[in-house]
Amino acid sequence: MAADFDPEDKYSWYFGPLNREETNEILIPEKEPGVFLVRESQSIRGDFVLCVKEENKISHYIINKITNPAGITRFRIGDQEFSDIPSLLNFYKTHYLDTTSLIKPAKRAKYVAKFDFTGKDPEDLPFKKGDVLELISKDEKEWWTCRNSHGDVGQIPVPYVTKFDPNNPPIPSQRPISEPPGYIDPQKPSIKDITLPARALVIQQRIPNLYDKTQLKLEKGDIVLVTKMNSNGQWEGEINGRKGVFPFTHVRFTDNENNKSMEALFKNSEGPVFYEIVKWLDSDVDHLRLSGALAVGNFARNDDHCRKLVEEGVLDKLLSVLKNSDEEQITLRHAILSALRNLAIPVSNKQLLVQCGVLEAVMILTSSNVMAVVFKLLGVLRMLVDGQGNF
């Protein structure tokens, strides 16, 4: 049988951090030899495993990621070396491994959305109730990487989906759906409780008429400083020095009642709780460093806090923890990148973060094989460069 797959389409064959047992569960039901997938090695960090359904067995071939003396990365399987994994897969389209060549990637698990999800970060994958999503990899307990029917890939919250049953096709949502029970999400405040100016997250892109200079262009994931809420639904605000009006339906407030509690704990960077949490970043205990990074991300809820956190040296501590982390500390890296993204929101902080070495620190993660980390990294880079032209 002729091979039927595109080696360059990583999302068709890469299954992320599976173990041997999970891999066998996927491949054993396959009837044809030559069905395969590529997963991360569980025993050698940075290596991969090519898993293939052969005539009477499931084979697991280790792919070693090596760097030669010239600093060039190669991928080795047996006595063969390749410049990248797509080249390796292309070779075994026409060459046998043991009893078969590679024919097609394994079928991916599918999940159906139970609720609408608009997304909060650039790396999120929005969807509607009833949408069927294809699982790419289970990066974290609560966040997976998935692909929709249009080929878009991003992060989804696990509580929003359930296993797809082909015998019971979903009915698409025709109306807004409430948040799923048990899912922890920032409280959505009542408009009357908002004190202006207040920050709001752009949840829908908006490209205004080119000739109307009063309208504010919105990109999903932007943070708008709302300065006035007009009764006609056209609000006024500012993004990185650009001022204008926009429809209120395109944003969601991020400031809420919890800010009052955070303000009390922060106390202009002099609160005892704040100082204790910052100490956690210097701890040798993994879960304390993680808690510290998550707390810093929560403290960075407004521009004043963000600027103060940088002035107090918290940025240096975050970068130190990041530089000393490894590929297995996925949740820790994700939390630090989230905190860095929040710190980069104020226009006045962007150049300062770059000058302090944030770019150099996070660019090391571009070689990460963990999609959750890579997506969050892209969010940090986007926030750093957004609005730099205003300086």
KETOR-487869 format. One record per residue: residue in three letters; x, y, z of N, C-alpha, C in turn. Coordinates in steps of 0.2 Angstrom, whole numbers, plus 5000, padded with zeros to 4 digits. Each point is the difference from the previous one (the first is absolute). Example, Ala and Ser with C-alpha at 12.3 -4.5 7.8 and 13.67 -1.06 7.14 Angstrom:
residues 2
Ala506649725039499650065000500450065000;Ser499850054996500450065001499650055003;
***
This chain:
residues 391
Met500449945000499650065000500450065000;Ala499950054996500450064999499950055006;Ala500550035002500050055006499550054999;Asp499650025005499550064999500050055006;Phe500550045000500150055005500550054998;Asp500050065003500450054999500550015005;Pro500749985000500450005005500150075003;Glu499950064996500050065003499450035004;Asp499549965000499450015004500149975007;Lys500450045005500249975006499449985004;Tyr499450044999499449985005499749944998;Ser500249974994499749944998500349945003;Trp500650005002500449945003500350015006;Tyr500150075003500350015007499449995005;Phe500149965005499549995005500350025007;Gly500550035000500250035007500349955005;Pro499950015006500349965006499649945002;Leu499949954995499749945001500549955003;Asn499849955005500449955002499949944995;Arg500349945001500049944996499349975000;Glu499750005006499349975001499550044996;Glu500050075001499550044997500149994992;Thr500650004998500249994993499749934997;Asn500149955004499749934998499350004999;Glu499650045005499350005000499850044993;Ile500450044998499850044993500149954994;Leu500649975000500249964994499749935000;Ile499949975005499849935000499349994996;Pro499550055001499449994996500150014992;Glu500550034998500150014993500149934997;Lys499749994994500049944996500649994995;Glu500250064998500550004994500750015003;Pro500549964998500750025002500250074997;Gly500550035003500250064997499750065003;Val499549995004499750065004500550025006;Phe500150065001500550035004499950065004;Leu500450025005499950065003500750025003;Val500250065001500650025004499850035006;Arg500349985006499950025006500750025003;Glu499950045006500650025004500349945004;Ser500649995000500349955004499950015008;Gln499849955003499950015007500649985005;Ser500549974996500649985004500650054999;Ile500050034994500650044998499750074998;Arg500050055004499850074998500350034994;Gly499550024996500250034993500049954995;Asp500049945001500049954995499249984998;Phe499949974994499449984998499949924999;Val499449984999499949934998499649994994;Leu500249964995499549994994499749935002;Cys499350005001499749945001499649984994;Val500049944999499749974993499749945002;Lys499449994997499649944999500349964995;Glu500349945002500349954995499549945000;Glu500249954996499649954999499749965006;Asn500449995005499849975006500250035006;Lys500250065000500350035006499950084999;Ile500250035006500050085000500850015001;Ser500350034996500750025000500150075003;His500550015004500250075003500750014998;Tyr500250044995500650024998500350075003;Ile500550005004500250065003500350044994;Ile499950075001500350054995500450045005;Asn500750004999500450045004500150074997;Lys499950055004500250064998500750025002;Ile500450014995500750015001500350064997;Thr500550035003500350064998500849984998;Asn500250014994500749984998500450065002;Pro500749994999500550055003499950074996;Ala499750004995499950064996499450045003;Gly499649975005499450035003499449994996;Ile500049954995499449994996499649945003;Thr499450015001499549955003499849954994;Arg500149945002499849944996499549955003;Phe499749964997499549955003500249944997;Arg500249955005500349944998499549945002;Ile499949954995499649945002500449954997;Gly500249955004500549954998500650034998;Asp500249984993500650034998499950054995;Gln499450034999499850054996499950075003;Glu500250054997500050075003499650044995;Phe499650055003499650044996500150085003;Ser499850044996500050075002499450025004;Asp499549974999499450015005499549944999;Ile499550005004499649945001499649994993;Pro499750064997499749994994500449964994;Ser500650025000500549964995500049935002;Leu500149985007500049935002499449964998;Leu499450045001499449964998499949994992;Asn500250054997500050004992500449944998;Phe500649995003500549944998499649945001;Tyr499749995006499749945002499349994996;Lys499850044996499449994996500249954995;Thr500650004997500249954995500549955003;His500250005006500549955003499649975006;Tyr500249935000499749965006500450025006;Leu499650005006500350005007500249935002;Asp499549965000500149925002499649964994;Thr499350015001499649964996499550054996;Thr500150065000499650054997500350074999;Ser499850034995500250075000499450045003;Leu500150075000499450045003499550024995;Ile499449985002499450014995499650065002;Lys499850015006499650065002500050015008;Pro499950065002500050015007499449975004;Ala500049985006499549975004499450055000;Lys499449985002499450045001500150035006;Arg499850075000500050035007499350005003;Ala500150005007499450015004499650064998;Lys499350005000499650064999499650025006;Tyr499950065001499650025006499550064998;Val499550005003499450044998500050065006;Ala499950064998499950055005499350005003;Lys500050015007499450005004499850075001;Phe500550054999499850075001500450044995;Asp499850064999500350054996500750025004;Phe500550014996500650035003500350054995;Thr500050065003500350064996500750015000;Gly500449975005500750015000500250065004;Lys500550005003500350055004500750034998;Asp500449954997500650024998500149984993;Pro500550034996500149994993500149934999;Glu500349965004500149924999499449965001;Asp499450035002499449965001499749994994;Leu499649944999499649984994499250015002;Pro499750064998499350015001499649944997;Phe499449995003499549954996499350015003;Lys499649974997499350015002499749935002;Lys499550005004499749945002499849954994;Gly500249945000499949964995500549994995;Asp500550045000500650004996500449935001;Val500349974995500449945001500750024999;Leu500449985005500750025001500449935000;Glu500650014996500449944999500650015005;Leu500149955005500650015005500649994997;Ile500550055001500750004998500449975005;Ser500050035006500449985006499750025006;Lys500149965006499750015006500650045004;Asp500150064999500650045003500050005008;Glu499450025002499950015007499349965002;Lys499950005007499449975002499450034998;Glu500050075000499450044999500050034993;Trp500650004997500050034993500349954995;Trp499749994994500249964995500150044994;Thr500449984995500150034993499549964995;Cys499650044997499549974995500050034994;Arg499749974995499950034993499350004998;Asn499750064997499350004998499949974993;Ser499450014998499949974993500350054994;His500250065002500350054996500849995000;Gly500249965004500849995000500350045005;Asp499650045004500350055005500249965006;Val500650015003500349965005500150055006;Gly499849985006500150045006499849965007;Gln500050045005499949975007499350005001;Ile499749955004499349995002500049985007;Pro499550035004499949975007499649945000;Val500349955003499849935000499249995003;Pro499850045005499449995002499450024995;Tyr500250044995499550024995499849954995;Val500449945000499949954995499849935002;Thr499849964996499949935002500149954994;Lys500149945001500249954995499550004994;Phe500250014994499550004995499749934998;Asp499349995000499749944998499750004993;Pro500349974995499850004993499249985000;Asn499849965004499349985000499550055003;Asn500350055003499550055003500350074998;Pro500050024994500350064998499750065003;Pro500450055002499850065004499650054996;Ile499650045004499550054997500450065001;Pro500250044995500350075001499650045004;Ser500350055004499750045004499750064996;Gln499450025002499650064997500050065005;Arg500249995006500050055004500650005005;Pro500150065004500649995004499949955006;Ile500649975002500049955005500350025006;Ser499849985006500350025006500749975001;Glu500450025004500649975001499949935003;Pro500449954999499949935003500150005007;Pro499649965004500149995007500749985002;Gly500250035005500749985003500650034996;Tyr499950034995500650034996500150075004;Ile500650015002500350065003500150054995;Asp499750065000500150054995499950075004;Pro500450054998500050065003499250035000;Gln499850025006499350035000499950054996;Lys499450004996499850054995499650055004;Pro500350065001499650055004499450034997;Ser499650035004499450044997500350074998;Ile499750024994500350074997499950055006;Lys499550005004499950055005500550005005;Asp500449955001500549995005500750024997;Ile500050024994500750024997500250075001;Thr500650015003500250075001500550024994;Leu499950054997500450024994500650045002;Pro500550004997500249964994500149925002;Ala499849964996500149925002500249974993;Arg500449945001500249964995499549954998;Ala500049994993499549954997500449964995;Leu499849944999500349954995499650004994;Val500450014994499650004994499949934998;Ile499349984999499849934999499849994993;Gln500050054996499850004993500450054996;Gln500349984994500350054996499650054997;Arg500250064999499650054997500550054995;Ile499950004994500350044995499650064998;Pro500050065002499650054999500150034993;Asn499650044997500050044994500750035000;Leu500450004994500650035000500050075001;Tyr499550034998499950085000499750025006;Asp499849965004499750035007500549995005;Lys500450065002500550005004499850005008;Thr499350005001499850005007499949935002;Gln500049954996499949935002500649975002;Leu500049965005500649965002500049934997;Lys500649984997500149944998500149955005;Leu499749945000500049955006500349944997;Glu500549975003500249934998499949965006;Lys499849944999499849955005500649995005;Gly499950015006500649995005500250075003;Asp499950054996500250075002499750015007;Ile500350055004499850035006499850074999;Val499350025001499850064999499950045006;Leu500350065001499850045006499450044999;Val499449985002499450034999499950065005;Thr499950064996500050065004499350035000;Lys499549984996499350025000499649954997;Met499449995004499549954997499450044998;Asn499950024994499450044997499449955000;Ser499450035001499449975000499849974993;Asn500350024995499849984993500449934999;Gly500449985004500449944999500750014997;Gln500150064998500750024998500450025005;Trp500549965003500450025005500650034998;Glu500450045004500650034998500649975004;Gly500550004997500649965003500750024997;Glu500549965002500750014998500349944999;Ile500449984995500449954999500750024998;Asn500549995005500750024998500150074997;Gly499650055003500150074998499550024994;Arg499649954997499550014995499350015004;Lys499750054998499450025004499449994994;Gly499449985003499450004995499449975003;Val499549994996499449975003499949934997;Phe499649965003499949934998499449975003;Pro499749954997499449975003500149965006;Phe499650015005500149975007500049924999;Thr499749984995499949924999500649974998;His500650044999500649974998500549995005;Val499850025006500549995006499749975006;Arg500449985005499749975006500550035005;Phe499750035006500450035005500549945003;Thr500650025002500449965004500150025007;Asp499950065001500050035007499349985003;Asn500149975007499449985003500050015008;Glu499649975003500050015008500649975003;Asn500249954997500649975002500650055001;Asn500050054995500650055000500050035007;Lys499450015004500150045006500449955005;Ser499949945000500349955004500850004998;Met500150004994500750004998500450075002;Glu499650054999500350075002500150005008;Ala499649975004500149995007500749965001;Leu500049954997500649955001500750034997;Phe499950044995500650034996500250065004;Lys499650055002500150065004500650034997;Asn500050024994500550044996500749965001;Ser500049945000500649965000500349995007;Glu499650035005500350005007499649955005;Gly499549964997499649965004500449945002;Pro499949975006500449945002499849944996;Val499449994998499849954996500450004993;Phe500050064997500450004994500749985001;Tyr500350035005500749985001500149935001;Glu499649975004500149925001499949964994;Ile499550034995499949964994500650014996;Val500350064999500650014996500649965003;Lys500049985006500649965003499949934997;Trp499449984998499949934997500449994994;Leu500150064996500349994994500849985001;Asp500250025006500749985002500149935003;Ser499449975001500049935003500349954996;Asp500249945003500349944997499449954999;Val499450025002499549955000499550024994;Asp499949954995499750024994499350035001;His499649975004499350025000500050075003;Leu500550025004500050075003500250054994;Arg500549984996500150054994499450004996;Leu499749954999499450004995499550055003;Ser499849995007499550045003500250075000;Gly500750025001500250074999499950034993;Ala500149964995499950024993499350024999;Leu499649955002499350014999499750065004;Ala500350015006499850065004500250074997;Val500650004997500250064997499650014994;Gly499849954996499550014994499450035003;Asn499749985006499450035002500150075003;Phe500650025003500150075002500150044994;Ala500249984995500150044994499350024996;Arg499550025004499450014997499850074998;Asn500550055001499950074998500750034998;Asp500050054996500650034998500550025006;Asp499750035005500450025006500349945003;His499749955001500349945003500549974996;Cys499950004993500549974996500650045000;Arg500050075000500650045000500449995007;Lys499649995005500350005007500349935000;Leu499749954998500349935000500750004996;Val500150034995500650014996500550045004;Glu499850055003500450055004500349965006;Glu499649965003500249965006500449944999;Gly500249994994500449944998499749934999;Val499350005000499749944999500149974994;Leu500150044995500249984993500649965000;Asp500550025003500749975000499949935003;Lys499649995006499849945003499749954995;Leu499550034996499649954996500549984994;Leu500450044998500549984994500549955003;Ser500250015006500549955003499749935001;Val499350005002499749935001499949974993;Leu499850054995499949974993500749974997;Lys500550045001500749974997500249945003;Asn499849995007500249945003499549945000;Ser499550014996499549954999500249954995;Asp499649944999500249964995499349984996;Glu500149964995499449984996499549965003;Glu500149975006499549965003499650055005;Gln500250065001499750045005499550044996;Ile499549974996499550034996499650065003;Thr499749985006499550045003500450065003;Leu500649995002500450065003500250054994;Arg500249974995500250054994499350034998;His499549974999499450034998499850055005;Ala500049995006499850065005500550065000;Ile500649994999500550054999499950044994;Leu499849974994499950034994499350045001;Ser499649985003499350035001500250075004;Ala500449995005500250065004500350054996;Leu500549984996500450044996499550044995;Arg499549964997499650034995499650065004;Asn499849995006499650055003500450065002;Leu500749995002500450055001500250054994;Ala499949974994500150034994499450044997;Ile499550005004499450044997500150075000;Pro500250035006500150085000500550024994;Val499950054997500450024995500750025003;Ser500050035005500650025004500449955002;Asn499849945000500449945002500349964995;Lys499850014994500249964994500750004999;Gln500350064999500750014998500449985006;Leu499750025006500449985007500149925000;Leu499549964998500049935000500549984995;Val500050034994500549984995500750015003;Gln500150065003500750025002500249965006;Cys499649975003500149955006500249934998;Gly499949994993500249934998499549954999;Val499350035000499549954999500049964994;Leu500150044994500049974994500549944999;Glu500650015003500649955000499749945004;Ala499750025006499849945004499549964997;Val499550034997499449964998500249974993;Met500450034996500249974993500349935001;Ile500349985006500349945001499549954999;Leu499350015002499549965000499749984993;Thr500350044995499749984993500249934998;Ser500449975003500249934998499649955004;Ser499650035004499549955004499649964996;Asn499949945002499549954996499350005004;Val499950045005499450005003499650064998;Met499449984996499650054997499750065005;Ala499849985006499850045004500550065002;Val500649985001500550055001500150044994;Val500149974994500150044994499450054999;Phe499449985001499450054999500150065004;Lys500149985007500150055005500650054998;Leu500549974998500650044998499850054994;Leu499649984995499850044995499650065003;Gly499649995005499650055003500450055003;Val500649985003500450055003500450044995;Leu500249974995500350044994499650054997;Arg499449984999499550044997499850065005;Met500049995006499950055005500650055000;Leu500649975000500650045000500050054994;Val499949984994500150044994499450044999;Asp499449995003499450044998500150075003;Gly499950054996500150075002500750025001;Gln500549974998500750025001500150064995;Gly499650014995500150064996499850065003;Asn499750005006499750065003500650035004;Phe500549975001500650035004500350064996;
***
